[in-house]
């Protein structure tokens, strides 16, 4: 059973964590151009016109591209396109 002091400390910690989460809404704090680019990228993936990182990774694996596990999506996409010609 927690004491009154422990309960009040726990409530204070929860409120502090909630306030921190609200203030750190990182996507909202990004520059407008970045938010726009992220939205466009997300909509491409949702619509099916853009492959996921995993799909680019599998294609890079099939093509034998070295260093693919350390590459991000954009790097994988460029590497696959270069290999294909």
N, C-alpha and C positions, 0 to 999 in steps of 0.2 A: 504494500500500500504506500503510495507516494504522499509526502507531506505537502502542506499548503504551499510552502516555499518552493518545492520542486515543481508542483503543478503550475504555479505562476511563472517560473523560469521557463518551463516547457512552452507555455502559451506565448511568452515573449519571444522565444526562439522561432516558433512557427510564424508569428506575425512578421518578424524580421526577415525570414526566408521568403515569405510571400511577397513582401515589399520589394525584396531584391529581385525576385523573378519578374515582377511587374516592370521594374525599372530597366531591366536588362533585355527587353524584347529586341534582340539583336537584329532581326530582319527589318524591323521598323526603323532602326537607327542607321541602316546602310544608305549610301547615296542613291538617289533616284535612278540613275543609269544602271547601277548594279541590280536594284530591285526589279527593274524592267527586264534586264537580261535574264535574271533568274526565273521570272515569270514566263518568259518566252521559252526558255529551256524546258521548264516543267510542262508547259502545254504541248511542246513537241513530243515529249515522252508519253504524256497521257493520250495524245491523238494517235500515237503509233508510228509517226513519221521519223522519229529519232530513236536510234538504238540505245539501250542502256549500257552502262559501263561493263557489266557482265557479258553482254552480247559482243561488245568490241573486244573484250579480253579473250573470249572463246575464239573469235575469228583470228586474233593475233596469235593465239596458241596454235591454231590450225596452220597459219602461215609461217610459224617458226620465228616470230619476232622475239629477240632477246630483251630482257629487262622489263618485260610486260607487267610483272607483278608489282613493280614500283611506280608504274605509270598511272596517271589520273585518266579520266574519261577523254579529255581533249587530246592528251598525248597519244592515247591508244588510237583515237580516231585518225589523227594525223599519220601515225605510223602505219596503220592499216591502209590508208589511202595512198601513201608513198609506195608501199609494197605492191599494191595492186596496179600501180602505174598511172 
